[in-house]
Protein backbone atom coordinates (compact mmCIF):
# COMPACT_ATOMS: atom_id res chain seq x y z
CA UNK A 1 0.00 0.00 0.00
CA UNK A 2 2.85 2.37 0.79
CA UNK A 3 4.37 1.76 -2.65
CA UNK A 4 1.06 2.61 -4.30
CA UNK A 5 0.89 5.90 -2.41
CA UNK A 6 4.47 6.75 -3.38
CA UNK A 7 3.67 6.18 -7.07
CA UNK A 8 0.50 8.30 -6.80
CA UNK A 9 2.46 11.08 -5.14
CA UNK A 10 5.16 11.03 -7.83
CA UNK A 11 2.66 10.99 -10.69
CA UNK A 12 0.67 13.75 -8.98
CA UNK A 13 3.79 15.86 -8.77
CA UNK A 14 4.48 15.36 -12.45
CA UNK A 15 1.12 16.63 -13.65
CA UNK A 16 0.33 18.85 -10.70
CA UNK A 17 -0.20 22.55 -11.03
CA UNK A 18 2.54 23.76 -8.76
CA UNK A 19 2.75 27.50 -9.09
CA UNK A 20 6.16 28.74 -8.16
CA UNK A 21 6.91 32.16 -6.75
CA UNK A 22 8.51 33.15 -10.05
CA UNK A 23 5.33 32.22 -11.95
CA UNK A 24 3.20 34.29 -9.59
CA UNK A 25 5.51 37.28 -9.98
CA UNK A 26 5.47 36.94 -13.78
CA UNK A 27 1.66 36.72 -13.80
CA UNK A 28 1.39 39.77 -11.57
CA UNK A 29 3.77 41.74 -13.80
CA UNK A 30 1.78 40.83 -16.92
CA UNK A 31 -1.55 41.75 -15.30
CA UNK A 32 -0.22 45.07 -14.03
CA UNK A 33 1.42 46.00 -17.33
CA UNK A 34 -1.53 45.04 -19.53
CA UNK A 35 -4.08 46.61 -17.17
CA UNK A 36 -1.99 49.73 -16.75
CA UNK A 37 -1.54 50.18 -20.49
CA UNK A 38 -5.24 49.62 -21.12
CA UNK A 39 -6.37 52.12 -18.50
CA UNK A 40 -3.70 54.64 -19.53
CA UNK A 41 -4.88 54.53 -23.13
CA UNK A 42 -8.53 54.61 -22.10
CA UNK A 43 -7.90 57.66 -19.89
CA UNK A 44 -6.00 59.39 -22.72
CA UNK A 45 -8.91 58.87 -25.12
CA UNK A 46 -11.61 59.88 -22.64
CA UNK A 47 -9.72 62.96 -21.49
CA UNK A 48 -8.73 63.91 -25.03
CA UNK A 49 -5.04 64.11 -24.13
CA UNK A 50 -2.70 63.99 -27.11
CA UNK A 51 0.98 63.36 -26.42
CA UNK A 52 3.33 64.54 -29.16
CA UNK A 53 5.33 61.70 -30.68
CA UNK A 54 3.15 59.05 -29.00
CA UNK A 55 0.69 57.34 -31.39
CA UNK A 56 -2.86 57.09 -30.07
CA UNK A 57 -3.06 53.29 -29.95
CA UNK A 58 0.55 52.39 -29.15
CA UNK A 59 -0.21 51.35 -25.58
CA UNK A 60 -2.95 48.97 -26.75
CA UNK A 61 -0.57 47.51 -29.31
CA UNK A 62 2.04 47.02 -26.59
CA UNK A 63 -0.62 45.33 -24.42
CA UNK A 64 -1.48 42.95 -27.27
CA UNK A 65 2.22 42.19 -27.69
CA UNK A 66 2.52 41.45 -23.96
CA UNK A 67 -0.50 39.14 -24.05
CA UNK A 68 1.01 37.34 -27.04
CA UNK A 69 4.30 36.92 -25.17
CA UNK A 70 2.41 35.57 -22.16
CA UNK A 71 0.64 32.98 -24.34
CA UNK A 72 3.96 31.92 -25.87
CA UNK A 73 5.46 31.61 -22.39
CA UNK A 74 2.52 29.49 -21.21
CA UNK A 75 2.86 27.17 -24.22
CA UNK A 76 6.57 26.80 -23.48
CA UNK A 77 5.87 25.94 -19.82
CA UNK A 78 3.26 23.36 -20.82
CA UNK A 79 5.65 21.80 -23.35
CA UNK A 80 8.21 21.37 -20.57
CA UNK A 81 5.62 19.60 -18.41
CA UNK A 82 4.64 17.30 -21.30
CA UNK A 83 8.29 16.48 -21.97
CA UNK A 84 8.88 15.59 -18.32
CA UNK A 85 5.72 13.46 -18.19
CA UNK A 86 6.77 11.61 -21.33
CA UNK A 87 10.23 10.98 -19.89
CA UNK A 88 8.86 9.58 -16.62
CA UNK A 89 6.22 7.43 -18.31
CA UNK A 90 8.80 6.13 -20.78
CA UNK A 91 11.05 5.17 -17.84
CA UNK A 92 8.16 3.38 -16.14
CA UNK A 93 7.36 1.49 -19.34
CA UNK A 94 11.02 0.47 -19.70
CA UNK A 95 11.05 -0.86 -16.13
CA UNK A 96 7.79 -2.75 -16.67
CA UNK A 97 9.13 -4.38 -19.83
CA UNK A 98 12.31 -5.32 -18.00
CA UNK A 99 10.32 -6.90 -15.17
CA UNK A 100 8.15 -8.73 -17.71
CA UNK A 101 11.23 -10.26 -19.33
CA UNK A 102 12.60 -11.32 -15.92
CA UNK A 103 9.28 -12.91 -14.95
CA UNK A 104 9.20 -14.73 -18.29
CA UNK A 105 12.72 -16.06 -17.68
CA UNK A 106 11.73 -17.21 -14.18
CA UNK A 107 8.65 -18.98 -15.58
CA UNK A 108 10.82 -20.72 -18.17
CA UNK A 109 13.22 -21.89 -15.45
CA UNK A 110 10.37 -23.14 -13.31
CA UNK A 111 8.89 -25.02 -16.27
CA UNK A 112 12.26 -26.71 -16.98
CA UNK A 113 12.77 -28.00 -13.42
CA UNK A 114 11.15 -31.35 -12.54
mmCIF file of the C-alpha atoms, coordinates in Angstrom:
data_MODEL
# 
_entry.id   MODEL 
# 
loop_
_atom_site.group_PDB 
_atom_site.id 
_atom_site.type_symbol 
_atom_site.label_atom_id 
_atom_site.label_alt_id 
_atom_site.label_comp_id 
_atom_site.label_asym_id 
_atom_site.label_entity_id 
_atom_site.label_seq_id 
_atom_site.pdbx_PDB_ins_code 
_atom_site.Cartn_x 
_atom_site.Cartn_y 
_atom_site.Cartn_z 
_atom_site.occupancy 
_atom_site.B_iso_or_equiv 
_atom_site.pdbx_formal_charge 
_atom_site.auth_seq_id 
_atom_site.auth_comp_id 
_atom_site.auth_asym_id 
_atom_site.auth_atom_id 
_atom_site.pdbx_PDB_model_num 
ATOM 1   C CA . UNK A 1 1   ? 0.000   0.000   0.000   1.00 0.00 ? 1   UNK A CA 1 
ATOM 2   C CA . UNK A 1 2   ? 2.851   2.374   0.787   1.00 0.00 ? 2   UNK A CA 1 
ATOM 3   C CA . UNK A 1 3   ? 4.373   1.756   -2.651  1.00 0.00 ? 3   UNK A CA 1 
ATOM 4   C CA . UNK A 1 4   ? 1.056   2.608   -4.304  1.00 0.00 ? 4   UNK A CA 1 
ATOM 5   C CA . UNK A 1 5   ? 0.889   5.901   -2.413  1.00 0.00 ? 5   UNK A CA 1 
ATOM 6   C CA . UNK A 1 6   ? 4.472   6.754   -3.384  1.00 0.00 ? 6   UNK A CA 1 
ATOM 7   C CA . UNK A 1 7   ? 3.670   6.180   -7.066  1.00 0.00 ? 7   UNK A CA 1 
ATOM 8   C CA . UNK A 1 8   ? 0.504   8.297   -6.797  1.00 0.00 ? 8   UNK A CA 1 
ATOM 9   C CA . UNK A 1 9   ? 2.464   11.076  -5.137  1.00 0.00 ? 9   UNK A CA 1 
ATOM 10  C CA . UNK A 1 10  ? 5.165   11.029  -7.832  1.00 0.00 ? 10  UNK A CA 1 
ATOM 11  C CA . UNK A 1 11  ? 2.660   10.989  -10.691 1.00 0.00 ? 11  UNK A CA 1 
ATOM 12  C CA . UNK A 1 12  ? 0.671   13.754  -8.982  1.00 0.00 ? 12  UNK A CA 1 
ATOM 13  C CA . UNK A 1 13  ? 3.794   15.864  -8.766  1.00 0.00 ? 13  UNK A CA 1 
ATOM 14  C CA . UNK A 1 14  ? 4.482   15.362  -12.455 1.00 0.00 ? 14  UNK A CA 1 
ATOM 15  C CA . UNK A 1 15  ? 1.116   16.632  -13.650 1.00 0.00 ? 15  UNK A CA 1 
ATOM 16  C CA . UNK A 1 16  ? 0.325   18.849  -10.698 1.00 0.00 ? 16  UNK A CA 1 
ATOM 17  C CA . UNK A 1 17  ? -0.200  22.547  -11.032 1.00 0.00 ? 17  UNK A CA 1 
ATOM 18  C CA . UNK A 1 18  ? 2.537   23.758  -8.763  1.00 0.00 ? 18  UNK A CA 1 
ATOM 19  C CA . UNK A 1 19  ? 2.748   27.505  -9.088  1.00 0.00 ? 19  UNK A CA 1 
ATOM 20  C CA . UNK A 1 20  ? 6.163   28.739  -8.157  1.00 0.00 ? 20  UNK A CA 1 
ATOM 21  C CA . UNK A 1 21  ? 6.909   32.164  -6.751  1.00 0.00 ? 21  UNK A CA 1 
ATOM 22  C CA . UNK A 1 22  ? 8.511   33.149  -10.049 1.00 0.00 ? 22  UNK A CA 1 
ATOM 23  C CA . UNK A 1 23  ? 5.329   32.224  -11.950 1.00 0.00 ? 23  UNK A CA 1 
ATOM 24  C CA . UNK A 1 24  ? 3.197   34.290  -9.592  1.00 0.00 ? 24  UNK A CA 1 
ATOM 25  C CA . UNK A 1 25  ? 5.510   37.276  -9.982  1.00 0.00 ? 25  UNK A CA 1 
ATOM 26  C CA . UNK A 1 26  ? 5.472   36.943  -13.784 1.00 0.00 ? 26  UNK A CA 1 
ATOM 27  C CA . UNK A 1 27  ? 1.664   36.717  -13.803 1.00 0.00 ? 27  UNK A CA 1 
ATOM 28  C CA . UNK A 1 28  ? 1.386   39.773  -11.572 1.00 0.00 ? 28  UNK A CA 1 
ATOM 29  C CA . UNK A 1 29  ? 3.771   41.739  -13.802 1.00 0.00 ? 29  UNK A CA 1 
ATOM 30  C CA . UNK A 1 30  ? 1.778   40.831  -16.921 1.00 0.00 ? 30  UNK A CA 1 
ATOM 31  C CA . UNK A 1 31  ? -1.550  41.754  -15.301 1.00 0.00 ? 31  UNK A CA 1 
ATOM 32  C CA . UNK A 1 32  ? -0.219  45.074  -14.026 1.00 0.00 ? 32  UNK A CA 1 
ATOM 33  C CA . UNK A 1 33  ? 1.425   46.001  -17.334 1.00 0.00 ? 33  UNK A CA 1 
ATOM 34  C CA . UNK A 1 34  ? -1.529  45.040  -19.530 1.00 0.00 ? 34  UNK A CA 1 
ATOM 35  C CA . UNK A 1 35  ? -4.077  46.606  -17.172 1.00 0.00 ? 35  UNK A CA 1 
ATOM 36  C CA . UNK A 1 36  ? -1.986  49.729  -16.753 1.00 0.00 ? 36  UNK A CA 1 
ATOM 37  C CA . UNK A 1 37  ? -1.545  50.179  -20.492 1.00 0.00 ? 37  UNK A CA 1 
ATOM 38  C CA . UNK A 1 38  ? -5.236  49.616  -21.116 1.00 0.00 ? 38  UNK A CA 1 
ATOM 39  C CA . UNK A 1 39  ? -6.373  52.120  -18.499 1.00 0.00 ? 39  UNK A CA 1 
ATOM 40  C CA . UNK A 1 40  ? -3.701  54.639  -19.532 1.00 0.00 ? 40  UNK A CA 1 
ATOM 41  C CA . UNK A 1 41  ? -4.880  54.527  -23.130 1.00 0.00 ? 41  UNK A CA 1 
ATOM 42  C CA . UNK A 1 42  ? -8.532  54.611  -22.096 1.00 0.00 ? 42  UNK A CA 1 
ATOM 43  C CA . UNK A 1 43  ? -7.898  57.658  -19.888 1.00 0.00 ? 43  UNK A CA 1 
ATOM 44  C CA . UNK A 1 44  ? -6.004  59.388  -22.720 1.00 0.00 ? 44  UNK A CA 1 
ATOM 45  C CA . UNK A 1 45  ? -8.907  58.866  -25.118 1.00 0.00 ? 45  UNK A CA 1 
ATOM 46  C CA . UNK A 1 46  ? -11.615 59.880  -22.644 1.00 0.00 ? 46  UNK A CA 1 
ATOM 47  C CA . UNK A 1 47  ? -9.719  62.965  -21.494 1.00 0.00 ? 47  UNK A CA 1 
ATOM 48  C CA . UNK A 1 48  ? -8.728  63.907  -25.026 1.00 0.00 ? 48  UNK A CA 1 
ATOM 49  C CA . UNK A 1 49  ? -5.040  64.110  -24.131 1.00 0.00 ? 49  UNK A CA 1 
ATOM 50  C CA . UNK A 1 50  ? -2.697  63.985  -27.111 1.00 0.00 ? 50  UNK A CA 1 
ATOM 51  C CA . UNK A 1 51  ? 0.977   63.358  -26.419 1.00 0.00 ? 51  UNK A CA 1 
ATOM 52  C CA . UNK A 1 52  ? 3.330   64.542  -29.160 1.00 0.00 ? 52  UNK A CA 1 
ATOM 53  C CA . UNK A 1 53  ? 5.329   61.698  -30.677 1.00 0.00 ? 53  UNK A CA 1 
ATOM 54  C CA . UNK A 1 54  ? 3.151   59.046  -28.997 1.00 0.00 ? 54  UNK A CA 1 
ATOM 55  C CA . UNK A 1 55  ? 0.692   57.337  -31.386 1.00 0.00 ? 55  UNK A CA 1 
ATOM 56  C CA . UNK A 1 56  ? -2.862  57.090  -30.066 1.00 0.00 ? 56  UNK A CA 1 
ATOM 57  C CA . UNK A 1 57  ? -3.061  53.290  -29.954 1.00 0.00 ? 57  UNK A CA 1 
ATOM 58  C CA . UNK A 1 58  ? 0.545   52.391  -29.154 1.00 0.00 ? 58  UNK A CA 1 
ATOM 59  C CA . UNK A 1 59  ? -0.212  51.346  -25.579 1.00 0.00 ? 59  UNK A CA 1 
ATOM 60  C CA . UNK A 1 60  ? -2.950  48.975  -26.749 1.00 0.00 ? 60  UNK A CA 1 
ATOM 61  C CA . UNK A 1 61  ? -0.567  47.513  -29.310 1.00 0.00 ? 61  UNK A CA 1 
ATOM 62  C CA . UNK A 1 62  ? 2.038   47.015  -26.590 1.00 0.00 ? 62  UNK A CA 1 
ATOM 63  C CA . UNK A 1 63  ? -0.623  45.331  -24.423 1.00 0.00 ? 63  UNK A CA 1 
ATOM 64  C CA . UNK A 1 64  ? -1.484  42.945  -27.271 1.00 0.00 ? 64  UNK A CA 1 
ATOM 65  C CA . UNK A 1 65  ? 2.216   42.189  -27.686 1.00 0.00 ? 65  UNK A CA 1 
ATOM 66  C CA . UNK A 1 66  ? 2.517   41.447  -23.956 1.00 0.00 ? 66  UNK A CA 1 
ATOM 67  C CA . UNK A 1 67  ? -0.504  39.136  -24.050 1.00 0.00 ? 67  UNK A CA 1 
ATOM 68  C CA . UNK A 1 68  ? 1.012   37.344  -27.038 1.00 0.00 ? 68  UNK A CA 1 
ATOM 69  C CA . UNK A 1 69  ? 4.296   36.916  -25.169 1.00 0.00 ? 69  UNK A CA 1 
ATOM 70  C CA . UNK A 1 70  ? 2.409   35.572  -22.163 1.00 0.00 ? 70  UNK A CA 1 
ATOM 71  C CA . UNK A 1 71  ? 0.640   32.981  -24.340 1.00 0.00 ? 71  UNK A CA 1 
ATOM 72  C CA . UNK A 1 72  ? 3.955   31.917  -25.874 1.00 0.00 ? 72  UNK A CA 1 
ATOM 73  C CA . UNK A 1 73  ? 5.462   31.605  -22.394 1.00 0.00 ? 73  UNK A CA 1 
ATOM 74  C CA . UNK A 1 74  ? 2.517   29.487  -21.206 1.00 0.00 ? 74  UNK A CA 1 
ATOM 75  C CA . UNK A 1 75  ? 2.858   27.172  -24.218 1.00 0.00 ? 75  UNK A CA 1 
ATOM 76  C CA . UNK A 1 76  ? 6.569   26.800  -23.479 1.00 0.00 ? 76  UNK A CA 1 
ATOM 77  C CA . UNK A 1 77  ? 5.871   25.938  -19.822 1.00 0.00 ? 77  UNK A CA 1 
ATOM 78  C CA . UNK A 1 78  ? 3.260   23.355  -20.823 1.00 0.00 ? 78  UNK A CA 1 
ATOM 79  C CA . UNK A 1 79  ? 5.648   21.802  -23.350 1.00 0.00 ? 79  UNK A CA 1 
ATOM 80  C CA . UNK A 1 80  ? 8.213   21.372  -20.566 1.00 0.00 ? 80  UNK A CA 1 
ATOM 81  C CA . UNK A 1 81  ? 5.622   19.596  -18.413 1.00 0.00 ? 81  UNK A CA 1 
ATOM 82  C CA . UNK A 1 82  ? 4.639   17.303  -21.298 1.00 0.00 ? 82  UNK A CA 1 
ATOM 83  C CA . UNK A 1 83  ? 8.289   16.484  -21.970 1.00 0.00 ? 83  UNK A CA 1 
ATOM 84  C CA . UNK A 1 84  ? 8.883   15.588  -18.323 1.00 0.00 ? 84  UNK A CA 1 
ATOM 85  C CA . UNK A 1 85  ? 5.715   13.463  -18.187 1.00 0.00 ? 85  UNK A CA 1 
ATOM 86  C CA . UNK A 1 86  ? 6.774   11.609  -21.325 1.00 0.00 ? 86  UNK A CA 1 
ATOM 87  C CA . UNK A 1 87  ? 10.233  10.977  -19.893 1.00 0.00 ? 87  UNK A CA 1 
ATOM 88  C CA . UNK A 1 88  ? 8.857   9.580   -16.621 1.00 0.00 ? 88  UNK A CA 1 
ATOM 89  C CA . UNK A 1 89  ? 6.219   7.430   -18.306 1.00 0.00 ? 89  UNK A CA 1 
ATOM 90  C CA . UNK A 1 90  ? 8.800   6.125   -20.777 1.00 0.00 ? 90  UNK A CA 1 
ATOM 91  C CA . UNK A 1 91  ? 11.050  5.173   -17.840 1.00 0.00 ? 91  UNK A CA 1 
ATOM 92  C CA . UNK A 1 92  ? 8.162   3.381   -16.136 1.00 0.00 ? 92  UNK A CA 1 
ATOM 93  C CA . UNK A 1 93  ? 7.364   1.490   -19.336 1.00 0.00 ? 93  UNK A CA 1 
ATOM 94  C CA . UNK A 1 94  ? 11.017  0.472   -19.700 1.00 0.00 ? 94  UNK A CA 1 
ATOM 95  C CA . UNK A 1 95  ? 11.051  -0.860  -16.128 1.00 0.00 ? 95  UNK A CA 1 
ATOM 96  C CA . UNK A 1 96  ? 7.794   -2.749  -16.669 1.00 0.00 ? 96  UNK A CA 1 
ATOM 97  C CA . UNK A 1 97  ? 9.131   -4.377  -19.829 1.00 0.00 ? 97  UNK A CA 1 
ATOM 98  C CA . UNK A 1 98  ? 12.313  -5.322  -18.000 1.00 0.00 ? 98  UNK A CA 1 
ATOM 99  C CA . UNK A 1 99  ? 10.320  -6.901  -15.173 1.00 0.00 ? 99  UNK A CA 1 
ATOM 100 C CA . UNK A 1 100 ? 8.147   -8.726  -17.709 1.00 0.00 ? 100 UNK A CA 1 
ATOM 101 C CA . UNK A 1 101 ? 11.234  -10.259 -19.329 1.00 0.00 ? 101 UNK A CA 1 
ATOM 102 C CA . UNK A 1 102 ? 12.603  -11.316 -15.923 1.00 0.00 ? 102 UNK A CA 1 
ATOM 103 C CA . UNK A 1 103 ? 9.282   -12.909 -14.953 1.00 0.00 ? 103 UNK A CA 1 
ATOM 104 C CA . UNK A 1 104 ? 9.198   -14.725 -18.291 1.00 0.00 ? 104 UNK A CA 1 
ATOM 105 C CA . UNK A 1 105 ? 12.717  -16.064 -17.681 1.00 0.00 ? 105 UNK A CA 1 
ATOM 106 C CA . UNK A 1 106 ? 11.732  -17.206 -14.185 1.00 0.00 ? 106 UNK A CA 1 
ATOM 107 C CA . UNK A 1 107 ? 8.652   -18.977 -15.585 1.00 0.00 ? 107 UNK A CA 1 
ATOM 108 C CA . UNK A 1 108 ? 10.823  -20.715 -18.169 1.00 0.00 ? 108 UNK A CA 1 
ATOM 109 C CA . UNK A 1 109 ? 13.225  -21.886 -15.448 1.00 0.00 ? 109 UNK A CA 1 
ATOM 110 C CA . UNK A 1 110 ? 10.369  -23.143 -13.315 1.00 0.00 ? 110 UNK A CA 1 
ATOM 111 C CA . UNK A 1 111 ? 8.887   -25.024 -16.271 1.00 0.00 ? 111 UNK A CA 1 
ATOM 112 C CA . UNK A 1 112 ? 12.259  -26.705 -16.977 1.00 0.00 ? 112 UNK A CA 1 
ATOM 113 C CA . UNK A 1 113 ? 12.766  -28.001 -13.419 1.00 0.00 ? 113 UNK A CA 1 
ATOM 114 C CA . UNK A 1 114 ? 11.148  -31.346 -12.536 1.00 0.00 ? 114 UNK A CA 1 
# 
